[in-house]
Amino acid sequence: MTTKRTVLVTGATGQQGGAVARALLSRGHSVKALTRRPDSDAARRLASAGANIVAGDLADTASVVDAAKGIDTMFLMGNSYEAGMEEETRQGIIAADAAKAAGIGHLIYSSVADADKKTGIPHFESKYLVERHIIGLGIPFTISAPVAFMENAVAPWSAGALSQGTYAFALPAERPLQLVALADIGAFVTALAERRESVFGKRFDFAGDELSGQEQARILSQAIGRPITYQEIPIAVARQQSEDAAAMFEWFDRVGYDVDIAALRKDFPEVRWHSFADWAKAFDWSVLDRAPSAG
């Protein structure tokens, strides 16, 4: 019988934090969801699923310490897109210090796969600075490091083109990329919380599938029920949008993630790992009807 944990989930109203909170609740754990917007729709949905919603801010030590009282596990994640990279690092360090001050028994920090490999990608480096700080705190921790999300295919920057029959990404059509479903991130973090002592001090890069853009487009065509064509976005165009993103795409093409997916599935059988085809088949593609058209 799994010990029921009380888990403080930060970023709980976002994609990844929300997936973690839902997975924990589905396994019978007690979830306290920390959010700056307790009155948001996402917070209300979590509350109706059984989470205890608390207002707080990662930049405010007192609010994190207060939320962490009586909690045995904490899931900590930042958001460089929202906060900016320097601020993400600063908030991560403040929140990790607060976790130590509150006596948290297990801190699970969400980083990104290969952030510890000197990639030179700014939003990988910003997370790695937090990792290094956590390692130095002398508290029980685990680093959860996912690869790219399968859900990026339907992110606001992709959905418009996809609704018009184009899957666009800044990688050559044949270049494979490792991907993971948000549901699997939630299940994996839940497995870390349940395994507890056996994962202390460890860092886990994890992925659910590995496919080229062309292969993804073929799977999307089948799932959506209409032809989807892969289109390579020139790196110069990506660079106009974001230097950080361009550095990441160049690294994807030059090096790329290298998770041993077969070994991972064997080591974590309790996670019902999704292939990209599994994910695409289960996804509600009616969202594309509401996507703004690209152009």
C-alpha positions in Angstrom: 0.0 0.0 0.0 1.4 3.4 -1.0 1.9 5.9 1.8 -0.4 8.8 1.1 1.6 12.0 0.8 0.7 15.6 1.4 2.2 17.5 -1.5 2.6 21.2 -2.1 2.4 21.8 -5.9 3.7 25.1 -7.3 2.6 26.3 -10.7 -0.5 24.2 -10.2 -2.7 26.3 -12.5 -0.2 25.9 -15.4 0.1 22.9 -17.8 2.8 21.0 -16.0 1.9 21.8 -12.5 -1.7 21.0 -13.3 -0.8 17.6 -14.7 1.2 16.9 -11.5 -1.6 17.9 -9.2 -4.2 15.8 -11.1 -1.9 12.8 -11.1 -1.3 13.0 -7.4 -5.0 13.4 -6.7 -5.9 10.4 -8.9 -3.5 8.3 -6.7 -5.2 9.5 -3.5 -2.6 11.9 -2.3 -3.4 15.2 -0.6 -2.6 18.2 -2.8 -2.1 21.8 -1.7 -1.9 24.0 -4.9 0.0 27.2 -4.6 -1.1 29.9 -7.1 -0.9 33.6 -7.5 -4.5 33.4 -9.0 -6.7 31.4 -6.6 -9.8 32.8 -8.3 -8.8 31.6 -11.8 -10.8 29.0 -13.8 -7.8 26.6 -13.5 -7.7 27.0 -9.7 -11.4 26.4 -9.5 -11.1 23.2 -11.6 -8.4 21.9 -9.3 -10.4 22.7 -6.2 -13.4 20.8 -7.6 -11.0 17.8 -8.3 -10.1 17.9 -4.5 -7.0 20.2 -4.3 -6.7 22.7 -1.5 -6.0 26.0 -3.2 -3.7 28.5 -1.4 -2.6 32.0 -2.6 1.1 32.5 -2.7 4.0 33.7 -4.8 7.4 32.0 -5.3 9.1 35.4 -4.9 7.6 35.7 -1.4 9.5 33.5 1.1 6.8 33.9 3.9 3.9 32.8 1.6 5.9 29.7 0.5 7.0 28.8 4.1 3.4 29.3 5.2 2.0 27.1 2.4 4.6 24.4 3.1 3.7 23.9 6.8 2.7 20.3 7.5 3.7 19.2 4.0 5.9 16.2 3.4 6.7 16.7 -0.3 7.0 19.8 -2.5 6.9 20.0 -6.3 8.8 23.2 -7.4 8.8 24.5 -10.9 9.5 27.9 -12.4 8.3 29.6 -15.6 11.0 31.4 -17.6 8.4 32.4 -20.3 6.3 34.3 -17.8 8.9 35.5 -15.3 12.0 35.9 -17.4 15.1 33.7 -16.9 16.9 35.7 -14.2 13.7 36.0 -12.2 12.9 32.3 -12.7 16.3 31.5 -11.1 15.8 34.0 -8.3 12.3 32.7 -7.5 13.5 29.1 -7.6 16.2 29.8 -5.1 13.9 31.7 -2.8 11.3 28.9 -2.9 13.9 26.1 -2.4 15.2 28.1 0.7 11.7 28.4 1.9 11.2 24.6 1.5 14.2 24.0 3.7 13.0 26.5 6.3 9.6 24.8 6.4 11.3 21.4 6.9 10.0 19.8 3.7 11.0 16.1 3.7 11.3 15.8 -0.1 11.8 18.6 -2.7 11.1 17.6 -6.3 12.4 20.2 -8.7 11.2 20.4 -12.3 14.1 21.2 -14.5 14.6 20.2 -18.2 16.5 17.2 -19.7 20.2 17.9 -20.3 20.2 21.1 -18.4 23.2 19.7 -16.5 25.2 19.3 -19.8 26.4 22.9 -20.6 24.0 23.3 -23.5 24.3 27.1 -23.6 20.5 27.4 -23.9 19.5 30.3 -21.7 16.3 28.7 -20.3 18.1 25.4 -19.6 20.9 27.2 -17.8 18.5 29.2 -15.6 17.0 26.0 -14.3 20.4 24.4 -13.8 21.4 27.3 -11.5 18.4 26.4 -9.3 19.4 22.7 -9.4 22.9 23.5 -8.2 21.5 25.6 -5.3 19.1 22.8 -4.3 22.0 20.3 -4.3 23.9 22.6 -1.9 21.0 22.9 0.6 21.5 19.6 2.2 17.9 18.6 2.0 16.4 15.4 0.4 15.7 16.3 -3.3 15.0 14.8 -6.7 15.4 16.5 -10.1 12.6 15.8 -12.5 13.8 16.7 -16.0 11.4 16.2 -18.9 12.2 16.6 -22.6 9.9 18.6 -25.0 6.2 18.3 -24.5 3.9 16.5 -27.0 1.4 19.3 -26.3 3.7 21.8 -28.0 2.0 20.6 -31.2 -1.2 22.4 -30.0 0.4 25.4 -28.2 -0.9 28.8 -29.2 2.1 29.3 -31.6 1.4 26.0 -33.4 -2.4 25.6 -33.4 -3.2 28.2 -36.0 -0.9 26.6 -38.7 -2.1 23.1 -37.7 -5.7 24.1 -38.2 -4.7 25.0 -41.7 -3.0 21.7 -42.3 0.6 22.6 -41.5 2.8 21.3 -38.7 5.7 23.8 -38.5 8.8 23.5 -36.3 12.3 24.8 -36.5 14.0 21.5 -37.2 14.8 19.6 -40.5 12.0 17.2 -41.4 14.0 14.1 -40.7 15.6 15.2 -37.4 14.3 13.1 -34.5 13.3 14.8 -31.3 12.4 13.2 -28.0 8.9 14.1 -26.6 6.8 13.5 -23.5 3.1 13.8 -22.7 2.0 16.1 -19.9 0.0 13.3 -18.4 3.3 11.3 -18.2 5.1 14.2 -16.4 2.3 14.1 -13.8 2.5 10.3 -13.4 6.4 10.4 -13.3 6.5 13.1 -10.6 3.8 11.1 -8.6 6.1 8.0 -8.9 9.0 10.1 -7.5 6.9 11.3 -4.6 5.8 7.7 -3.9 9.3 6.2 -4.2 10.7 8.9 -1.9 13.9 7.7 -0.2 15.0 5.5 -3.2 15.1 8.6 -5.5 16.7 11.1 -3.1 19.7 12.9 -4.6 18.9 11.6 -8.1 18.3 13.4 -11.4 16.0 11.8 -14.0 15.8 12.9 -17.6 12.7 11.3 -19.1 10.9 11.0 -22.4 8.0 8.9 -23.9 8.8 8.8 -27.6 11.3 9.9 -30.2 10.1 11.0 -33.7 11.1 13.3 -36.6 8.8 16.2 -37.5 7.8 14.3 -40.6 6.8 11.3 -38.6 4.8 13.5 -36.2 3.0 15.1 -39.1 2.0 11.6 -40.4 0.6 10.6 -37.0 -1.2 14.0 -36.7 -2.8 13.4 -40.1 -4.2 10.1 -38.9 -5.4 11.4 -35.6 -7.0 14.6 -36.9 -8.4 12.9 -40.0 -7.1 15.3 -42.6 -3.7 15.8 -44.3 -1.0 17.6 -42.2 2.2 18.6 -43.9 5.5 19.2 -42.1 7.1 22.6 -42.7 10.6 23.5 -41.5 10.8 27.0 -40.0 14.1 28.6 -40.9 16.3 29.1 -37.8 16.7 32.8 -38.8 12.9 33.2 -38.4 13.0 31.5 -35.0 15.8 33.8 -34.0 13.7 36.9 -34.8 11.1 35.6 -32.4 13.5 34.5 -29.6 17.3 34.1 -29.4 16.7 31.6 -26.5 14.4 29.5 -28.7 16.8 29.6 -31.6 19.7 28.4 -29.4 17.4 25.5 -28.3 16.5 24.5 -31.9 20.1 24.6 -32.9 21.0 22.4 -30.0 18.2 20.0 -30.9 19.6 19.7 -34.4 23.2 19.4 -33.4 23.0 17.3 -30.2 19.4 16.6 -29.0 18.0 14.8 -26.0 19.3 11.3 -25.4 17.0 9.6 -22.9 17.1 5.7 -22.9 13.4 5.4 -23.4 13.3 1.5 -23.2 15.3 1.5 -19.9 13.0 4.2 -18.5 9.8 2.3 -19.3 11.4 -0.8 -17.6 12.5 1.2 -14.5 9.1 3.1 -14.1 6.4 0.6 -15.2 3.9 2.4 -13.0 3.9 5.3 -15.5 1.6 4.4 -18.3 3.9 5.9 -20.9 2.3 7.5 -24.0 3.8 7.2 -27.5 3.1 10.3 -29.6 0.5 8.2 -31.5 -1.2 7.3 -28.2 -1.3 10.9 -27.2 -2.6 12.1 -30.6 -5.3 9.5 -30.6 -6.6 10.5 -27.2 -6.4 14.3 -27.8 -9.6 16.3 -28.4 -8.8 17.9 -31.8 -11.9 20.1 -31.8 -9.6 22.7 -30.3 -8.3 23.3 -33.8 -11.8 24.6 -34.9 -11.3 27.4 -32.4 -7.7 28.1 -33.2 -6.9 31.5 -34.9 -5.8 30.9 -38.4 -2.2 31.4 -39.2 -1.2 34.3 -41.5 
